[in-house]
Amino acid sequence: MSPDVCDLTLIDLPGIARVPLRGQPEDIGEQIKRLIIKFIEKQETINLVVVPCNIDIATTEALKMAQEVDPEGKRTVAILTKPDLIDTGTEKSVLAIVHNEVIPLCKGYTMVKCRGQQQIDDDISLEQATQIERDFFQNHDYFRCLLNEDKATIKCLAIKLTQELVDHIKKSLPQLDEQIKKLLWDVRNELKECEGGPPQDPRGAKQFLTQTLKRFNDQINSLSSGELIFEENLFAQLRAEFKKWNDHLNSSKPSFSDSKVVSQENRGRELPGFSNYKVFETVLQKHVAELKEPANDLLRGMKDIILKHLLDVVFTCFRNYPVLKNITVSKIHNILSGQKEKAEQRILEQFEMENLIYTQDPIFLKILSEITKEWFLEEQLPMFDKECTYSQMMKAHYEIVVQRMADQLPMMITLFMLKETAELLSTDILSLLDGANVSELLFEDSDVSKRRKDLRDRLDRLTAAQAELTEFI
């Protein structure tokens, strides 16, 4: 270890097993390959592919795997070993490989002759082995040229790898700097989620609780007014559901083609030519009643959407305080349940009002004119009151019902389920300050304080790393 140079991590990966030995899993070969890929695919690594000179390099699986993760060969250095074991007559083929003529690599090949097992057993030192290696290449008829080309001996390999490491670090520094900046950004954001933690003194803790509850109320009010957006826009979701409600109203409009049959079936004691308004009411009331269940489905769906967004605010503001979080969640469920009952009652009243079958004459005549393509005036009222126009008159009134329902139900739901809920929750949450057990409300999970400390330590390390890195970029 040296304080003046960068640390170099050398990972000796296992060889690829072909046949599992006793006690090894059947897929040992695939497991080893996955392990190797995990390391060599990283852009920060330099891959040293060690291949004996006495085998066919074209069939070497290690080199093939290196090429898969580094197709341009910018991170791959090939090392040829055991030059003393090659068959006589194959020297030129091996030289062609070293000269990058067979399988070209950007960083080329280096040939080395390591200590054999006998030399290790004979306690041959590294210095002696280095000299023996150099003598081997100097005295070799074919490989001595590699010394002059700096493509042979372990010493040459060490110099080459040192330079490769320096060059690789220089190329990696800008990328490393960006990674550190991103990590710093992430850690700072995570620290914001952990906050600074409540003060230990009672007065400071009470002020902290007040600020925390006020921040929660501000976010709830912003949510209800459409100013606060989390992952999804609440009002965009509401509008989408309200559009589905409007589409359902329009798609479920009856044709009233059977109005004559219904009129005949419900005819009372009146003589032919005299209209029975009760028939008109009965048919319309029947079709309006069919909208009750879809209206309640809309209310239930809106409650679920609003609940999710309210809980998002809770988990954002009270993430680290489980007692405060649980109390607030309980309050939200209670308030929403009460508001849902209130909204259900208002919707029921709306349908009861629609059973009155009423609208202003000018409005009715305007819609009727649009349907019949004729122009009707109030002075004509006795003249077109006849059975042949019943279906058109029913369509006209049902169209008015649809227009009223399309707007009024969304407004009711927004008022009761969102606006009033937010107001009630804001008032209710501030009541926690009255005689509150501050320490209980601000109780933190033990994991939170530990996580905060870990994040601060990590922030310090990353900041120091960034400062050191700026000296080299």
C-alpha positions as CSV (number, residue, x, y, z in Angstrom):
1,M,0.0,0.0,0.0
2,S,1.3,3.5,-0.9
3,P,-0.2,6.8,0.0
4,D,1.0,8.3,-3.3
5,V,-0.7,6.0,-5.8
6,C,-4.3,4.7,-6.4
7,D,-5.3,1.3,-5.0
8,L,-5.4,-1.5,-7.6
9,T,-7.8,-4.3,-7.0
10,L,-6.9,-7.5,-8.7
11,I,-9.6,-10.1,-9.0
12,D,-8.6,-13.7,-9.9
13,L,-11.7,-15.2,-11.4
14,P,-12.1,-19.0,-11.5
15,G,-11.6,-21.0,-14.6
16,I,-14.6,-22.2,-16.6
17,A,-15.5,-25.8,-15.5
18,R,-16.5,-28.2,-18.2
19,V,-17.5,-31.2,-16.1
20,P,-18.8,-30.9,-12.5
21,L,-16.7,-32.7,-9.9
22,R,-18.2,-34.7,-7.0
23,G,-20.2,-32.4,-4.8
24,Q,-20.5,-29.6,-7.4
25,P,-23.9,-28.7,-8.9
26,E,-24.6,-29.8,-12.5
27,D,-24.7,-26.2,-13.7
28,I,-21.4,-25.2,-12.2
29,G,-20.1,-24.1,-15.6
30,E,-23.0,-21.7,-16.1
31,Q,-22.7,-20.4,-12.5
32,I,-19.0,-19.6,-13.1
33,K,-19.8,-17.9,-16.4
34,R,-22.4,-15.7,-14.7
35,L,-19.9,-14.8,-12.0
36,I,-17.2,-13.9,-14.6
37,I,-19.6,-11.7,-16.6
38,K,-20.7,-9.9,-13.4
39,F,-17.1,-8.6,-13.1
40,I,-15.9,-8.2,-16.6
41,E,-18.9,-6.3,-17.9
42,K,-18.2,-3.3,-15.6
43,Q,-16.7,-0.4,-17.6
44,E,-14.3,0.4,-14.8
45,T,-12.4,-2.9,-15.1
46,I,-9.5,-3.9,-17.3
47,N,-9.9,-7.5,-18.3
48,L,-6.7,-9.7,-18.4
49,V,-7.3,-12.7,-20.5
50,V,-4.7,-15.4,-19.7
51,V,-4.2,-18.0,-22.5
52,P,-1.5,-20.7,-22.7
53,C,0.5,-20.5,-25.9
54,N,0.1,-24.2,-26.6
55,I,-3.7,-24.1,-27.2
56,D,-5.8,-22.7,-30.1
57,I,-6.5,-19.1,-29.1
58,A,-9.4,-18.9,-31.5
59,T,-11.4,-21.5,-29.4
60,T,-10.6,-19.8,-26.1
61,E,-13.9,-19.2,-24.2
62,A,-12.3,-16.6,-21.9
63,L,-11.4,-14.4,-24.9
64,K,-14.8,-14.9,-26.5
65,M,-16.5,-13.8,-23.3
66,A,-14.2,-10.7,-23.0
67,Q,-15.1,-9.8,-26.6
68,E,-18.8,-10.0,-25.9
69,V,-18.6,-7.4,-23.1
70,D,-15.9,-5.4,-24.8
71,P,-16.4,-5.8,-28.5
72,E,-13.9,-2.9,-29.4
73,G,-11.3,-4.4,-27.1
74,K,-10.6,-1.2,-25.3
75,R,-10.5,-2.9,-21.9
76,T,-9.0,-6.2,-22.8
77,V,-5.3,-7.2,-22.4
78,A,-4.3,-10.7,-23.6
79,I,-1.5,-12.5,-21.8
80,L,0.1,-15.6,-23.4
81,T,1.8,-18.0,-21.0
82,K,3.8,-21.2,-21.2
83,P,5.8,-20.4,-24.3
84,D,8.3,-23.2,-23.4
85,L,5.5,-25.8,-23.9
86,I,4.6,-25.1,-27.5
87,D,5.2,-27.7,-30.2
88,T,8.2,-27.2,-32.5
89,G,7.1,-25.6,-35.7
90,T,4.3,-23.6,-34.2
91,E,6.5,-20.7,-33.2
92,K,5.5,-18.5,-36.2
93,S,1.8,-19.0,-35.5
94,V,2.3,-17.9,-31.9
95,L,4.3,-14.9,-33.1
96,A,1.4,-14.0,-35.5
97,I,-0.9,-14.0,-32.5
98,V,1.4,-11.7,-30.4
99,H,1.7,-9.4,-33.4
100,N,-2.1,-8.9,-33.4
101,E,-2.5,-10.7,-36.8
102,V,-4.9,-13.4,-35.7
103,I,-7.5,-11.9,-33.3
104,P,-6.7,-8.2,-33.2
105,L,-7.0,-6.5,-29.8
106,C,-6.6,-2.7,-29.2
107,K,-4.3,-3.3,-26.3
108,G,-2.5,-6.3,-28.0
109,Y,-0.8,-9.3,-26.4
110,T,2.1,-9.8,-24.0
111,M,4.0,-13.1,-23.6
112,V,5.3,-14.2,-20.2
113,K,7.0,-17.2,-18.7
114,C,6.1,-17.8,-15.1
115,R,7.8,-20.0,-12.5
116,G,6.9,-23.6,-13.0
117,Q,5.9,-25.9,-10.1
118,Q,9.4,-27.4,-9.9
119,Q,10.9,-23.9,-9.6
120,I,8.5,-23.0,-6.8
121,D,9.3,-26.3,-5.0
122,D,13.0,-25.4,-5.4
123,D,12.4,-22.0,-3.7
124,I,13.5,-20.1,-6.8
125,S,13.0,-16.4,-5.9
126,L,11.1,-13.9,-8.0
127,E,14.4,-12.1,-8.8
128,Q,15.9,-15.4,-10.0
129,A,12.7,-16.3,-11.9
130,T,12.8,-12.9,-13.6
131,Q,16.3,-13.5,-14.8
132,I,15.5,-17.0,-16.0
133,E,12.5,-15.6,-17.9
134,R,14.6,-13.0,-19.6
135,D,17.3,-15.5,-20.5
136,F,14.7,-17.7,-22.1
137,F,13.5,-15.0,-24.4
138,Q,17.0,-13.7,-25.2
139,N,18.1,-17.2,-26.2
140,H,14.9,-18.1,-28.1
141,D,15.3,-18.2,-31.9
142,Y,11.8,-16.8,-32.6
143,F,10.7,-15.0,-29.4
144,R,13.8,-12.8,-28.8
145,C,12.4,-10.1,-31.0
146,L,9.5,-9.6,-28.5
147,L,12.0,-8.2,-26.0
148,N,12.8,-5.3,-28.3
149,E,9.1,-4.8,-29.0
150,D,8.3,-4.7,-25.3
151,K,5.9,-7.6,-25.7
152,A,7.6,-10.2,-23.5
153,T,8.5,-10.8,-19.8
154,I,6.5,-10.1,-16.6
155,K,8.4,-6.9,-16.1
156,C,7.2,-5.6,-19.4
157,L,3.7,-6.7,-18.6
158,A,3.9,-4.8,-15.3
159,I,5.0,-1.6,-17.0
160,K,2.2,-2.0,-19.6
161,L,-0.5,-2.7,-17.0
162,T,0.6,0.3,-14.9
163,Q,0.3,2.6,-18.0
164,E,-3.0,1.0,-19.0
165,L,-4.3,1.5,-15.5
166,V,-3.3,5.2,-15.5
167,D,-4.8,5.8,-18.9
168,H,-8.0,3.9,-18.0
169,I,-8.4,6.0,-14.8
170,K,-7.9,9.2,-16.7
171,K,-10.7,8.2,-19.2
172,S,-12.9,7.0,-16.3
173,L,-12.5,10.2,-14.2
174,P,-15.2,12.3,-15.9
175,Q,-17.7,9.4,-15.8
176,L,-16.7,8.7,-12.1
177,D,-17.3,12.4,-11.4
178,E,-20.8,12.2,-12.8
179,Q,-21.5,9.1,-10.8
180,I,-20.4,10.8,-7.6
181,K,-22.6,13.9,-8.4
182,K,-25.6,11.6,-9.0
183,L,-24.9,9.7,-5.7
184,L,-24.6,13.0,-3.8
185,W,-27.9,14.2,-5.3
186,D,-29.6,11.0,-4.2
187,V,-28.1,11.0,-0.7
188,R,-29.1,14.6,-0.1
189,N,-32.7,13.8,-1.2
190,E,-32.8,10.8,1.1
191,L,-31.5,13.0,3.9
192,K,-34.3,15.4,3.3
193,E,-36.8,12.6,3.8
194,C,-35.1,11.7,7.1
195,E,-35.2,15.4,8.1
196,G,-33.0,16.6,10.9
197,G,-35.1,14.9,13.6
198,P,-37.0,16.6,16.5
199,P,-35.2,18.6,19.1
200,Q,-34.7,17.0,22.5
201,D,-35.9,19.9,24.6
202,P,-39.7,20.1,25.2
203,R,-40.1,23.6,23.9
204,G,-38.1,23.0,20.8
205,A,-40.0,19.7,20.2
206,K,-43.4,21.5,20.5
207,Q,-42.3,24.1,17.9
208,F,-41.1,21.3,15.7
209,L,-44.4,19.5,16.0
210,T,-46.3,22.8,15.2
211,Q,-44.2,23.3,12.1
212,T,-44.6,19.7,11.0
213,L,-48.4,19.9,11.3
214,K,-48.5,23.2,9.6
215,R,-46.5,21.9,6.7
216,F,-48.8,19.0,6.4
217,N,-51.9,21.3,6.4
218,D,-50.2,23.5,3.7
219,Q,-49.7,20.4,1.5
220,I,-53.3,19.2,2.1
221,N,-54.7,22.6,1.1
222,S,-52.4,22.7,-1.9
223,L,-53.6,19.2,-2.9
224,S,-57.3,20.2,-2.7
225,S,-56.7,23.3,-4.8
226,G,-54.7,21.4,-7.5
227,E,-51.4,23.1,-6.7
228,L,-49.7,20.0,-5.3
229,I,-48.8,17.1,-7.6
230,F,-47.1,13.9,-6.6
231,E,-46.5,11.1,-9.1
232,E,-50.0,11.6,-10.5
233,N,-52.1,14.7,-10.9
234,L,-55.1,14.4,-8.7
235,F,-57.3,16.8,-10.7
236,A,-56.3,15.1,-14.0
237,Q,-57.4,11.8,-12.5
238,L,-60.7,13.3,-11.3
239,R,-61.4,14.8,-14.7
240,A,-60.7,11.5,-16.4
241,E,-63.2,9.8,-14.1
242,F,-65.8,12.6,-14.6
243,K,-65.4,12.2,-18.3
244,K,-66.2,8.5,-18.0
245,W,-69.3,9.5,-16.1
246,N,-70.3,11.9,-18.8
247,D,-69.6,9.3,-21.5
248,H,-71.8,6.8,-19.6
249,L,-74.6,9.3,-19.4
250,N,-74.5,9.9,-23.2
251,S,-74.1,6.3,-24.1
252,S,-77.0,5.2,-22.0
253,K,-79.6,7.5,-23.4
254,P,-82.7,5.5,-24.2
255,S,-84.4,5.9,-27.6
256,F,-88.0,6.0,-26.1
257,S,-89.1,4.2,-29.2
258,D,-91.6,2.2,-27.2
259,S,-93.4,5.2,-25.7
260,K,-96.6,4.5,-27.7
261,V,-96.7,0.9,-26.3
262,V,-96.0,2.1,-22.8
263,S,-98.7,4.8,-23.2
264,Q,-101.2,2.2,-24.4
265,E,-100.3,-0.2,-21.5
266,N,-100.7,2.5,-18.9
267,R,-103.8,4.1,-20.4
268,G,-106.4,5.0,-17.8
269,R,-109.9,6.2,-18.1
270,E,-109.1,9.1,-20.4
271,L,-110.6,9.1,-23.9
272,P,-108.4,8.9,-27.0
273,G,-106.6,12.1,-27.8
274,F,-106.2,13.1,-24.1
275,S,-102.6,12.8,-22.8
276,N,-101.7,11.0,-19.6
277,Y,-98.9,12.9,-17.9
278,K,-98.4,10.0,-15.4
279,V,-97.1,7.8,-18.3
280,F,-94.6,10.5,-19.2
281,E,-93.4,10.7,-15.6
282,T,-93.2,6.9,-15.1
283,V,-91.1,6.3,-18.1
284,L,-88.6,9.1,-17.4
285,Q,-88.4,8.1,-13.7
286,K,-87.6,4.5,-14.6
287,H,-84.7,5.5,-16.8
288,V,-83.3,8.1,-14.4
289,A,-83.4,5.5,-11.6
290,E,-81.0,3.3,-13.7
291,L,-78.3,6.0,-13.2
292,K,-78.3,5.6,-9.4
293,E,-75.9,2.7,-9.2
294,P,-73.4,4.2,-11.7
295,A,-73.5,7.4,-9.7
296,N,-72.6,5.6,-6.5
297,D,-69.9,3.7,-8.3
298,L,-68.5,7.1,-9.4
299,L,-68.5,8.3,-5.7
300,R,-66.7,5.1,-4.5
301,G,-64.1,5.4,-7.2
302,M,-63.5,9.1,-6.4
303,K,-63.1,8.2,-2.7
304,D,-60.4,5.7,-3.4
305,I,-58.5,8.2,-5.7
306,I,-58.7,11.0,-3.1
307,L,-57.8,8.6,-0.3
308,K,-54.6,7.6,-2.1
309,H,-53.5,11.2,-2.6
310,L,-54.2,12.1,1.0
311,L,-52.2,9.1,2.2
312,D,-49.3,10.2,-0.1
313,V,-49.2,13.5,1.7
314,V,-49.3,11.7,5.1
315,F,-46.4,9.3,4.2
316,T,-44.4,12.3,2.8
317,C,-44.8,14.5,5.9
318,F,-45.0,12.0,8.7
319,R,-42.8,9.3,7.2
320,N,-40.5,9.1,10.2
321,Y,-43.2,9.4,12.9
322,P,-45.3,6.2,13.0
323,V,-47.6,7.4,15.9
324,L,-48.4,10.7,14.1
325,K,-48.8,8.9,10.8
326,N,-51.2,6.3,12.2
327,I,-53.4,8.9,14.0
328,T,-53.6,11.0,10.8
329,V,-54.5,8.0,8.6
330,S,-57.3,7.0,11.1
331,K,-58.6,10.6,10.9
332,I,-58.6,10.6,7.1
333,H,-60.6,7.3,7.0
334,N,-63.1,8.6,9.5
335,I,-63.5,12.0,7.8
336,L,-63.8,10.4,4.3
337,S,-66.4,7.9,5.6
338,G,-68.5,10.7,7.0
339,Q,-68.2,12.8,3.9
340,K,-69.1,9.8,1.7
341,E,-72.3,9.3,3.6
342,K,-73.0,13.0,3.2
343,A,-72.4,12.8,-0.5
344,E,-74.5,9.7,-0.9
345,Q,-77.4,11.6,0.8
346,R,-77.0,14.5,-1.6
347,I,-76.9,12.2,-4.6
348,L,-80.0,10.5,-3.3
349,E,-81.7,13.9,-3.0
350,Q,-80.6,14.8,-6.5
351,F,-82.3,11.7,-7.9
352,E,-85.4,12.5,-5.8
353,M,-85.5,16.0,-7.3
354,E,-85.1,14.5,-10.8
355,N,-88.2,12.4,-10.1
356,L,-90.2,15.7,-10.1
357,I,-89.7,15.9,-13.9
358,Y,-89.2,19.6,-14.0
359,T,-87.4,22.2,-16.0
360,Q,-88.0,25.7,-17.2
361,D,-90.3,25.8,-20.3
362,P,-87.8,27.8,-22.5
363,I,-85.1,25.3,-21.7
364,F,-87.3,22.3,-22.5
365,L,-88.5,23.9,-25.8
366,K,-85.0,24.8,-26.8
367,I,-83.8,21.2,-26.4
368,L,-87.0,19.8,-28.0
369,S,-86.4,22.1,-31.0
370,E,-82.8,20.8,-31.4
371,I,-84.1,17.2,-31.4
372,T,-87.1,17.7,-33.7
373,K,-85.4,20.3,-36.0
374,E,-88.6,22.3,-35.5
375,W,-89.1,25.6,-33.8
376,F,-91.5,25.6,-30.8
377,L,-92.8,28.6,-28.9
378,E,-94.5,28.6,-25.6
379,E,-97.8,29.8,-27.3
380,Q,-97.9,26.4,-29.1
381,L,-97.9,24.3,-26.0
382,P,-101.5,22.9,-26.3
383,M,-100.9,22.2,-30.1
384,F,-98.0,19.7,-29.9
385,D,-99.1,17.9,-26.7
386,K,-100.0,14.6,-28.5
387,E,-98.8,11.0,-28.4
388,C,-96.9,11.2,-31.7
389,T,-94.3,13.6,-30.0
390,Y,-94.0,11.7,-26.7
391,S,-90.7,10.0,-27.6
392,Q,-89.2,13.3,-28.7
393,M,-90.4,15.1,-25.6
394,M,-89.0,12.3,-23.4
395,K,-85.7,12.6,-25.2
396,A,-85.7,16.3,-24.6
397,H,-86.2,16.1,-20.9
398,Y,-83.8,13.2,-20.5
399,E,-81.2,15.3,-22.3
400,I,-81.7,18.0,-19.7
401,V,-81.3,15.4,-16.9
402,V,-78.0,14.2,-18.5
403,Q,-76.7,17.8,-18.7
404,R,-77.6,18.4,-15.0
405,M,-76.1,15.1,-13.8
406,A,-73.0,15.5,-15.9
407,D,-72.0,18.6,-13.9
408,Q,-73.8,18.4,-10.6
409,L,-72.4,15.0,-9.4
410,P,-68.8,15.9,-10.1
411,M,-69.3,19.2,-8.3
412,M,-70.9,17.5,-5.3
413,I,-68.2,14.9,-5.1
414,T,-65.4,17.5,-5.4
415,L,-67.0,19.6,-2.8
416,F,-67.8,16.9,-0.2
417,M,-65.0,14.4,-0.8
418,L,-62.1,16.8,-1.5
419,K,-62.7,20.4,-0.5
420,E,-64.6,19.8,2.7
421,T,-62.5,16.8,3.6
422,A,-59.3,18.9,3.4
423,E,-60.9,21.6,5.5
424,L,-62.0,19.2,8.2
425,L,-58.7,17.4,8.2
426,S,-56.7,20.6,8.5
427,T,-58.8,21.6,11.5
428,D,-58.7,18.2,13.1
429,I,-55.0,17.8,12.7
430,L,-54.3,21.1,14.5
431,S,-56.3,19.9,17.5
432,L,-53.5,17.5,18.2
433,L,-51.6,20.5,19.6
434,D,-54.1,20.8,22.5
435,G,-52.6,18.9,25.4
436,A,-50.5,16.8,23.0
437,N,-48.0,14.3,24.2
438,V,-45.3,15.7,22.0
439,S,-42.7,13.0,22.6
440,E,-45.2,10.3,21.8
441,L,-46.3,12.0,18.6
442,L,-42.7,12.6,17.4
443,F,-41.5,9.2,18.3
444,E,-39.2,7.9,15.6
445,D,-38.4,4.4,14.5
446,S,-35.0,3.3,15.6
447,D,-34.2,2.5,11.9
448,V,-34.8,6.1,11.0
449,S,-32.1,7.6,13.2
450,K,-29.7,4.9,12.2
451,R,-30.4,5.5,8.5
452,R,-29.9,9.3,9.0
453,K,-26.5,8.7,10.5
454,D,-25.5,6.3,7.7
455,L,-26.6,8.8,5.1
456,R,-24.6,11.6,6.7
457,D,-21.5,9.4,6.9
458,R,-22.1,8.5,3.2
459,L,-22.5,12.2,2.3
460,D,-19.2,13.0,4.0
461,R,-17.4,10.3,2.1
462,L,-18.8,11.3,-1.2
463,T,-18.1,15.0,-0.6
464,A,-14.5,14.1,0.2
465,A,-14.2,11.9,-2.9
466,Q,-15.5,14.7,-5.1
467,A,-13.0,17.1,-3.6
468,E,-10.1,14.7,-4.2
469,L,-11.4,14.0,-7.8
470,T,-11.4,17.7,-8.7
471,E,-7.6,17.8,-8.4
472,F,-7.2,15.3,-11.3
473,I,-9.9,16.5,-13.7
